Amino acid sequence: MHQGLLSSCWLILLVAASGEEAHEMTSNNSSLAEDDYQLSEEYGDDYYGDDDYYDLDFTPRQANIMAYLPKPFSLLSLVCSYVIIREILCEKKIRGRVGGTPLNRMLMAMAIGDIIFSLAYFIGVWAAPPEAAYGLEGHGTVGSCTFQGFLVQLGLMLSVLSSTSLSFFYLLLVGRNWRDSDLEAWEFPIHGVIWLIALGLAIYPLPLQLYNSAGEVCWIESVPPSCSGDDCMRGPDPWVHQVIGLVLPFVCLLLSLLNLGFILCKVRQVENTTRRYAGSVSASATSASASDGRVSAVSDSALRSSSVNRKKSNAVAKQAAFYTFAFLLTYLPDLIIAVKYNVGGLVRIGAEYFAYCVVLPSAGTFNFLVFSRMRRMKTPEGRVLRSAFFCLCCRAPMDSMTSVFGRTQATCTDVPEVSTLQREDANKTTVDQDHEKGNHVRTDMENDESNDEFACE
């Protein structure tokens, strides 16, 4: 009897405890629902923030946009990067070496990184497991998601490191008056360092199981998202590794901006020097003409050489500025949103669409616009793609338009070995050799400025 009484008491206590726990859970859920409602009323449905304040799962419409909006932009970026590589490989027909110049070969490394990144972005949620994060529906497995995350990390690091190295190459050409032969001494070690860093940063998350569904692509994330410690099934504490993945692009972006600043300062210095030199030559020529009626051929040749070098320095500076702007446009919105989200701020969903689904997958497209800006394209696909972009902003003659698709346009094997501008430079009398050596700047696009049919004025 006493045992039955004790059992009854224990049963009553358990029921009371369960009822109290259920009441507490109900009150907590009600409190969370009220918080969600107040946040929705205050900021609207277009914002999201931390897990503690708002549900991160996308609505079905938002999930479809996040899943399929990046695909056309990443596909176009992939095609543009492929055309860049084809054009650079075609330089072997002209200069006798793969890629032609160190600048071109660094551009090719950047295009390879863009291809890897764009391919991973085009695959998108197809590689994620069915229980993908943030309400997205995946169609892959854990293995396919891990491989996609590896590609995203590898392509991202290759692209940003190559872009920064390219800005250093431009700085050495303008600021230190280096030539291609000087760059070639450092070129291949730099390529080796880039690949070692990129592969290292892409491989080390593999044993830590950090590559998981992170929205539109698989990247460094935990399962479930925003977990910590033992609560995570895969990838514990991913924010530390996400910071590493964000710091390197940010540092590379700052270095590229600093290099551009040094380049612009050097160009202004060259312009001021050329202006003063031109004034002194003009004064000496006037004096010589007044004395004996003759103008010094040496002064005239030096003046022309100084003017040509000033134009080449300006061309290098403009190209470096455009590549830096493309780098800035591609990664700065992503960095801003990532920093704002990680500090607990609210992010507009439209900004996420723009940064992650439109701008970030278009890295190869932006680089192609800069690459083909003042270039005579040598491959059929390059001419077609360039005309598709640039005929929207300039008026080309009808015969030029038809020559793009006709048989009169030169092919890759028909490009002359020496361009018109190179022949003109070779025919010029160079008297002041020291002045020429100190100020000559060579750029891979100087041969195309006067021959390009579709360059926008």
N, C-alpha and C positions, 0 to 999 in steps of 0.2 A: 504493500500500500504506500509505504514511504517512497519506494522507487517510482511508483506511478505519479505521486505528487511532485517529486523532483522533476520527472520528465515533463509534466504539464507546465511547471514553472519555467523550465528551459525553453519550451516551445513558445510560451507567451513572450519571453524576453526576445527570442529570435524574431518573432513576428513584429514586435514593437521596434526592434532595431532596423529591420528591413523596411518597415514603414517610414521610419525617420529618415533612412538613407534615400528612399524613393522620393520623399518630400523635398530633401535637400537637393537631389539631382533635378527635380522638377523646377525648383526655385532657381537653381543655377542656369538651367536651360532658358527659363523665362527671362532671367537677367541678361543672358547673352543675346537672346532674340530682341530684347529692348535696345541693347547696345547696337546691334546690327541695324535696327530700324532707325535709331537716332542718327547713326553714321550715314545711312542711305538718305535720310531726309536732309541732312546737312550738306553732303557732298554729291549726292546723286549716284546713279548706278555706273557712271563712267569712271569711277575711282576705285582703287583697291590699295590695301596697305598690308600691315603685318598680320600674321595668322591670329594673334591674340585679339585683334580688333575686327577683322573682316574675313569672310570666307573667300579663299583664293581661287576656288573652282570657277571656271568660266561658264557662262551660259552657252547653250548649244550654238547660238549664232556666233558668239565670240570665239568659241572653240573652232568652228569651221573657218573663220577668218584667219585665226592664228595658224591653222593647219595648211591652208591652201594659198593664202596671199603671197608667201615668200617664193612659191614655185616659179612663176613667170620671171621674177626679177633675178632669182638665182640661176635660172636657165640662160637668160640673156647674159649675165655676168660670165657664166661658163663659156659661152660661145665667144664673147669678146676676149677673154683671156687666151682661148685657143688661137684666135686670130693674131694676137700679139706674139705668141710663140712662133707661129708660122712666118710672120713677117721678119722676126729676128733671125730665125734659122735661114731665111732667104738671104740674109746679109753675107752668108758664106760664099755665095756666088759672086759677090762684089769684092770683099776684102780678103777672101781666102781662109778665114777662120770662122769657127762656129760662133754665131752671134755678132761677129764683126768687131765690137768694141766692148770694153768692160762695163760701160753704162748699159748697153743692150743686154749683156749677160746677166747683170743684176736685175734688169727689168724682167727678163725671162724667169729668174728665180722667184720674183714677186708674183708673176703670172701663174707659175706652178702652184704657189700657195693659194692664190685666189681660186684656181680650179679645184683644188682639194676642198677648200672651204665651201665653195658654191655647190659642189656635188653633194656634200653632206647636208647642206641646207635644202637642196632640191628633194632629197629623200625625205627629209622632215619627219613627221610622226609615223611614217610607214615603218621606220626602224624601231620605234618604241614598243614596249610590251603592251598587251591589251589594257592593263591597269595603269595607263600613262598618267602623269601628274597633271593637276589643275583641271581635271575634267575632260582632258583630251583623250580621244580613242586611238590607241596605237594598233599596229598590225604586225609587229615584229616580235622579237624575243629579247631576253636579257643580253644574249651574245651580240645580236645585231645592234642593239642600243649601245653597248660598250664599244663596238667598232665605229659607230657613227660619232660617238663622243671623242674617240681617238682622232678621227679625221678632222673634226671641228677644231680641236686643240692644235693639231699639227699645222693645218692650213692657216689658222689665225696667227700662230707664232712665226711661221715662214713669211707671211705677208707683211706683218708689222716690222720684223727685223730687216727684211730686204728693203722695205721702203725707207727705213732710217739709214741703212747703209748707202742707199742711193743718194740721199740728201748729203751724206758725208762725201761721196764721190763728187757731187756738184760743188761742194765747198772747197775741196782740194783743187778742182779745175779752175775755179775763179779766184779763191783766196790765196792759193799757193802756186798758181800757174803750173800745175802738174799737167803732164801729157798722158796719153794712153799707155805708153811704155812704163811710166811711173806707177800708174794704177795697177797694171798687170802684175807688178811685183808683190802687191798686197791682195790682189783680187781673190785668188783661190784659197789662201788661208782664211779670209773673211767668209767666203762661202762655206768652208768647213766648220767654222765656229757657229754660223747661223744654223746649219743643219744639226749640229750637236746639241745646241740649246733647244731647238724646236723639238727634236726627238726626245730629249731628256724630259722636257715639260709635258710631252704627250704620253710618255711611257710610265712615269712614276705613279699616276693615278690608277693604273690598271690593277696592281696587287691590293690597293686600298678599296677597290670596288666603288670608286667615286663617279664613274660614268653611268648616269641614270637619266631618266626622263626629266627634262628641265623646261618643258613647254613645247615650243615649236621644233626643237631639236633636243637630242641627248647631249648633255654636257656634265659638268661637275655639280652634282646634286645628291641629296640623301633620299632614302626610301624608308618611311614616307617623308615628304618635303618638310623642311623646317624642324626636323627632329634633332635630338642631341643625345650623345652617349649611348647607353644601352637600349634606348627607345628606338634606335635606328636598326632596320634590317640590313641595309647596305649604305656605305658611305657616311659614317658618322662625322659630325662637325664639318660639313663641307665648306662653310663660310671662310675658313682659313685658306683653303686651297682656291676658292673663288677669288679671294683678294690677291693671291699670287698671280692668277690668270688675268686680273684687271690691272695690276700695278705695272706689269711689263708693257702693255700697249700704251698706258698713260705716260710712262717714262720715255718710250720711243716717240710719242707724239710731242712731248716737250723738247726732246733733242732735235727733232725735225724742225720745230719752230725756231729754236736757237740757231740752227744751221742756216735757215732761211734768213734770219736777221743778219748774221755775219755776211752772207752772200750779198744782200742788198746794200750793206754798208760798203763792201768792197766795190760793188758796181758803181756806187756814187763816187767813191774815191777815184776810180778809173775815169769816170766822166769828167770830174773836176781836173784831173791831170791832163786829159786829152784836150779839154777846153783851154787850159793855160798853154799847152804845147802848141795848139793851133794858133793861138794869138801871137806867140813868139815867132812861129814860122812865118805868119803873115807879115809881121813887122820886118823880119829879116828879108823877106822876098821883096817888100816894097822898097827897102833900102837898097837892095841889089839892083832892082829895076831902075831906080833913080840914078844910080852910079854908072852902070854900064849897059842897061837895057836888057839884061839877061836875068832869068829866074833860075835859081838853083834846082837842078833835077833831084839832087839828094834830099833837099827839104820837101819837095813835092811828094817824093816816094815815101818818105817817113810819115808825112801827114796822112797819106792814103792808108798806110799800114796802121797807123794809130786809129783812124776812123773805122777800119775793118775790125780791129780787135775790140773796139768799143761796142760795135754791133753784135759781135759774137758773145761778149760778156753779157750784154742785155738779153740775148737769146737764151743763154744758159740760165740766167736768173729768172726769166719768165717761166721756163720749163720747170725749174725747181720749185717755183712758187705754185704752179698749177698742180704738181704732184703732191706737194704738202697740203694744198687745199683739198685735194681728193682724199688724202689720208684723214684730214680733220673732219671732213663731211661724213666719212664712213664710220668712224669709231667714236667721235665725240658724243653724239646723242646716246649711244649705248652706254658709255661711261657715266654720263650724267644720270641716266635713269637707274643704273645699277647702284651708284653711290647714294642717290636719293632713297631708293628702296631699302638699302642695307642700314641706313640710319633711321629707319622707321617712318619715313615720309610717305605721303599719298601720291600715287602716280596715275595720271589720266590714261585710260585704256587706249585712247587715240594716239597718244605719244608712244605707247608701246607698239602699236601697229606700225607707226612710221619708223621707229628706230630699229626694231627687230625684224620686221617683215618686209620693209621697203629699202631702207638705206643700207643696213648691214649686209644683206645678200647682194648688193649692187656694187661691191668693191671693184670687181673686174670691169664693170661698165664704166665707172668713173676713170679708172686708169687707162682704158682704151680711148676715151675722149681726149685725154691729155696726150697719150702716145700718138694718136693720129692727127692731132691738131694742125701741125705744119709738116706733115709727112706725105710723100708720094707713095701710096700703097703699091706693093709689088705683087701681091697675090690676088686672084680673082675674088675670093671671099672677103679679103681686106678692102678691096675697092667697093664692093657691093655694100658692105656693112658701113664703111665710112660715108658713102654717098647717102645711105639711109639716115644717118645721124645729121650730117652737116648740111645737106640740101634743105633741111628745115629752117636753117638760120642764114642761108646765103643764096644768092641767085647765080646759078651756073648756066653757061650757054647750053643750048639744046644739043649742039654737037658734042660737048663734053659729057652730057648726060648719056647720049647714045654710045659714046666710046667706052663707057664703063661696062656695058653689056656686049659691045661689039667685038670684032676680031682685031681692030686696029690698036687696042691697048696692049702694051708690053706685058709679057708674062715674067715669071720669076727668073727664067733662064735668059730672057732677052734684055735685062737691065744692063746698061753700059757699065764697064768696069770703072770708069772715072766720070764723075758727074760734071755738069757744066760749071758749077761754082768752083770745083776743085781745079778744073783746067784754067779758069780765070785767075785763081790764086797762083797757080804754077807759072803762068805767063807774066805775072807782075814782077817788075824788077825790085828785088829786096836789097836795098843798099845798107840800111842801118840794121845789121844782124843782131847786135846786142839789144836794141830796142824791140826787135821782133821776138827774140827769145824771152824777154822779160814780160811781154804782155800778151802773147798769143794764147788764145783759149779755144779749144776745139770741142765741138759738140756734135752728137750724132745726128742732129736734125738740121744742121746748117746746109746740107746738100739738098734739102727738100723745100726750103722756103720759097725759092724762086721758080720751082718747077711744078708746084702743087696746083692742081686745077680747081680744087674745091675748098681752098682755105678761105675762111671768112675774113673779110676786110675789117 
